C-alpha cells in the first residue's frame, strides 16, 4: 500500500495489519520524524519525507493507494493517480465532499466538469461514506467523503491527448463547444452535431469519439497528409 499524507498515523495504524508493506509519503518534516519514532518497531512501514506530487509512485511496484488527502492539492493528486497504469487498480481517498460530488457528477448537472470526465473515463467511482466535520480534530468547516476508485480494465488509446482535448472543451464552461474548439479545429468543428452544446451536457465517453472524429477530419482535410 501507499499512503499519502499520513500525518500522525491515525489511518496508518489501521492499514498496517492489512498489508505486507506500507509506504507513507509525508511532506511535513516534523510529522515524518514523529511517524518514524511512533512506528519504529513496524518493519512493514517505510516513511518517506517527500512531496507526493514529485514522487514516483511506481517505484515500489503494484500497490493500492490511499490517504486523507490535503484538500488544497486534491485535484493534482487525483490526476497523478489517473495517469498511473494497471498496476494501480484501486485507490480509496478521503476528500472534501464537494470534490467527491464533482467526481461522481452526471452530465447536465452543475458539478459536472473536466475532473468528472477525466475520472469517469479511467475509473469506476463509488461514494463509500460521508464524514462530518466532527470526525476530525480540529473540525474543518466542510464535510468530507470517502471515495473508492477502481481502474477500468479497458485502456483508452491516446488517453493523454483525449484528456487534453476535453480540457479545451471545458476551458470556458459557459461557452459552446464551437467557441471553445474553434481555435484548434477551425470550421471543422461545425461538423459536430453537438457543436452548439456546452461540454457539461455530454457524457464522458462522447469526448473520446468527438476527438477521434475531429482528428480524422483534420487529417483528411490536410493536403500534405498522404
C-alpha positions as CSV (number, residue, x, y, z in Angstrom):
1,X,0.0,0.0,0.0
2,X,0.9,3.6,-0.5
3,X,-0.5,6.2,2.0
4,X,-0.5,9.9,1.0
5,X,-0.2,12.3,3.9
6,X,-0.2,10.0,7.0
7,X,0.0,13.0,9.4
8,X,0.3,11.5,12.9
9,X,-0.7,8.0,11.7
10,X,-4.4,7.9,12.5
11,X,-5.1,5.8,9.3
12,X,-1.6,4.2,9.2
13,X,-2.3,2.1,12.3
14,X,-5.3,0.6,10.6
15,X,-3.6,-0.1,7.3
16,X,-0.6,-1.9,8.7
17,X,-2.4,-5.2,9.7
18,X,-3.9,-5.3,6.2
19,X,-0.8,-5.2,4.1
20,X,2.7,-6.7,3.7
21,X,4.3,-3.4,3.0
22,X,3.2,0.2,3.5
23,X,5.0,3.3,2.0
24,X,3.8,6.5,3.7
25,X,4.6,9.8,2.0
26,X,4.7,12.9,4.3
27,X,5.6,16.4,3.2
28,X,5.9,17.8,6.8
29,X,9.4,17.0,8.2
30,X,8.3,17.1,11.8
31,X,5.4,14.8,11.2
32,X,7.6,12.4,9.2
33,X,10.0,12.3,12.2
34,X,7.2,11.8,14.6
35,X,5.9,8.9,12.5
36,X,9.4,7.4,12.4
37,X,9.5,7.4,16.2
38,X,5.9,6.3,16.8
39,X,6.2,3.3,14.4
40,X,9.8,2.4,14.9
41,X,9.0,-1.2,15.6
42,X,6.9,-1.7,12.5
43,X,9.1,-3.4,9.9
44,X,6.4,-3.2,7.2
45,X,6.4,0.6,7.3
46,X,8.6,3.0,5.3
47,X,8.2,6.7,5.9
48,X,9.2,8.9,3.0
49,X,9.7,12.6,3.8
50,X,8.7,13.9,0.3
51,X,6.2,15.7,-1.9
52,X,3.8,13.2,-3.3
53,X,3.5,15.3,-6.5
54,X,7.2,14.9,-7.1
55,X,7.3,11.2,-6.0
56,X,7.4,8.3,-8.5
57,X,4.6,6.1,-7.1
58,X,5.5,3.3,-9.4
59,X,8.9,2.7,-7.9
60,X,7.6,0.2,-5.3
61,X,5.6,-1.9,-7.8
62,X,1.9,-2.9,-7.6
63,X,0.0,-1.0,-4.9
64,X,-3.3,0.2,-3.5
65,X,-3.2,3.9,-2.9
66,X,-5.0,5.6,0.0
67,X,-4.9,8.7,2.1
68,X,-6.7,11.5,3.8
69,X,-5.9,14.0,1.0
70,X,-4.8,17.6,1.8
71,X,-7.8,19.5,0.4
72,X,-5.7,22.2,-1.3
73,X,-4.0,19.7,-3.6
74,X,-6.7,17.0,-4.0
75,X,-7.1,17.6,-7.8
76,X,-3.4,17.3,-8.7
77,X,-3.1,14.1,-6.6
78,X,-6.2,12.6,-8.3
79,X,-4.8,13.5,-11.7
80,X,-1.5,11.8,-10.8
81,X,-3.4,8.6,-9.8
82,X,-5.3,8.6,-13.1
83,X,-2.1,8.8,-15.1
84,X,-0.8,5.6,-13.4
85,X,-1.1,2.2,-15.1
86,X,-2.9,-1.1,-14.4
87,X,-0.6,-2.0,-11.6
88,X,-2.5,0.6,-9.5
89,X,-6.0,-0.7,-10.0
90,X,-7.6,0.7,-6.8
91,X,-7.5,3.8,-4.6
92,X,-9.5,5.0,-1.6
93,X,-9.3,8.6,-0.7
94,X,-10.9,10.9,1.9
95,X,-11.6,14.3,0.3
96,X,-13.8,17.3,0.5
97,X,-17.4,16.3,-0.2
98,X,-17.7,19.0,-2.8
99,X,-14.8,17.4,-4.8
100,X,-16.3,13.9,-4.4
101,X,-19.6,15.2,-5.8
102,X,-17.7,16.5,-8.9
103,X,-16.1,13.1,-9.5
104,X,-19.5,11.4,-9.3
105,X,-21.5,14.0,-11.2
106,X,-23.7,13.3,-14.2
107,X,-23.8,15.3,-17.4
108,X,-26.1,18.3,-17.2
109,X,-25.5,18.9,-13.5
110,X,-23.7,21.9,-12.0
111,X,-20.9,19.8,-10.5
112,X,-20.1,18.0,-13.8
113,X,-16.8,19.2,-15.4
114,X,-13.4,18.2,-16.6
115,X,-12.5,16.3,-13.4
116,X,-15.7,14.3,-13.7
117,X,-14.9,13.3,-17.3
118,X,-11.2,12.5,-16.6
119,X,-12.1,10.3,-13.7
120,X,-15.0,8.5,-15.2
121,X,-13.1,7.6,-18.4
122,X,-10.4,5.9,-16.3
123,X,-12.2,4.6,-13.2
124,X,-15.4,3.3,-11.8
125,X,-16.1,5.7,-8.8
126,X,-18.1,5.0,-5.7
127,X,-19.0,7.1,-2.7
128,X,-18.1,4.9,0.3
129,X,-19.1,7.2,3.1
130,X,-19.9,10.7,4.3
131,X,-17.7,12.1,7.0
132,X,-18.9,15.0,9.1
133,X,-16.6,17.8,10.4
134,X,-17.0,16.4,14.0
135,X,-14.9,13.3,12.9
136,X,-11.8,15.5,12.8
137,X,-9.7,17.3,15.4
138,X,-9.9,20.2,14.9
139,X,-13.1,20.0,12.8
140,X,-12.9,21.6,9.3
141,X,-15.6,23.9,8.0
142,X,-16.6,21.5,5.2
143,X,-18.0,18.0,5.0
144,X,-15.8,15.2,3.7
145,X,-16.3,11.9,1.9
146,X,-14.5,8.6,1.3
147,X,-14.3,7.7,-2.4
148,X,-13.4,4.3,-4.0
149,X,-11.7,4.3,-7.4
150,X,-11.4,1.1,-9.4
151,X,-9.5,1.4,-12.6
152,X,-11.3,0.1,-15.7
153,X,-9.6,-2.8,-17.4
154,X,-10.2,-1.4,-20.9
155,X,-7.4,1.1,-21.6
156,X,-8.3,4.0,-23.9
157,X,-5.7,4.5,-26.6
158,X,-4.3,8.1,-26.7
159,X,-5.9,8.9,-23.3
160,X,-3.5,11.8,-22.6
161,X,-4.4,13.5,-25.9
162,X,-8.1,12.9,-25.3
163,X,-7.9,14.5,-21.8
164,X,-6.1,17.5,-23.3
165,X,-8.9,17.8,-25.8
166,X,-11.5,17.5,-23.0
167,X,-9.7,20.3,-21.2
168,X,-10.1,22.5,-24.2
169,X,-13.8,21.7,-24.3
170,X,-14.2,22.8,-20.7
171,X,-11.8,25.8,-20.9
172,X,-14.7,28.2,-20.7
173,X,-17.6,26.3,-19.1
174,X,-20.3,28.6,-20.2
175,X,-19.2,28.7,-23.9
176,X,-20.3,26.2,-26.5
177,X,-18.0,23.5,-28.0
178,X,-17.9,25.6,-31.2
179,X,-16.4,28.5,-29.4
180,X,-14.0,26.5,-27.2
181,X,-12.7,24.3,-30.0
182,X,-12.7,26.8,-32.9
183,X,-9.0,27.8,-32.2
184,X,-7.9,24.2,-32.6
185,X,-10.2,22.9,-35.4
186,X,-11.4,26.0,-37.3
187,X,-14.5,25.3,-39.4
188,X,-14.2,21.5,-38.8
189,X,-15.9,22.0,-35.5
190,X,-19.2,22.7,-37.4
191,X,-19.2,19.0,-38.5
192,X,-20.1,18.0,-34.9
193,X,-23.8,17.7,-34.2
194,X,-23.0,18.8,-30.7
195,X,-21.1,22.0,-31.7
196,X,-23.8,24.2,-30.3
197,X,-23.8,22.4,-26.9
198,X,-21.7,23.0,-23.9
199,X,-19.2,20.4,-22.7
200,X,-21.1,19.9,-19.4
201,X,-24.0,18.5,-21.4
202,X,-22.1,15.5,-22.8
203,X,-21.3,12.1,-21.3
204,X,-17.6,11.2,-20.7
205,X,-17.4,8.6,-23.5
206,X,-18.5,11.2,-26.1
207,X,-15.3,13.1,-25.7
208,X,-13.4,10.1,-26.9
209,X,-15.4,9.8,-30.1
210,X,-15.5,13.5,-30.7
211,X,-11.8,13.7,-30.5
212,X,-11.4,10.8,-33.0
213,X,-13.9,12.4,-35.4
214,X,-12.3,15.8,-35.4
215,X,-8.7,14.4,-35.7
216,X,-9.8,12.3,-38.6
217,X,-11.5,15.3,-40.3
218,X,-8.3,17.4,-39.7
219,X,-6.2,14.7,-41.3
220,X,-8.4,14.2,-44.3
221,X,-8.6,18.0,-44.9
222,X,-4.8,18.4,-44.8
223,X,-3.4,18.3,-48.4
224,X,0.1,17.4,-47.1
225,X,-1.1,14.2,-45.5
226,X,-0.9,11.1,-47.7
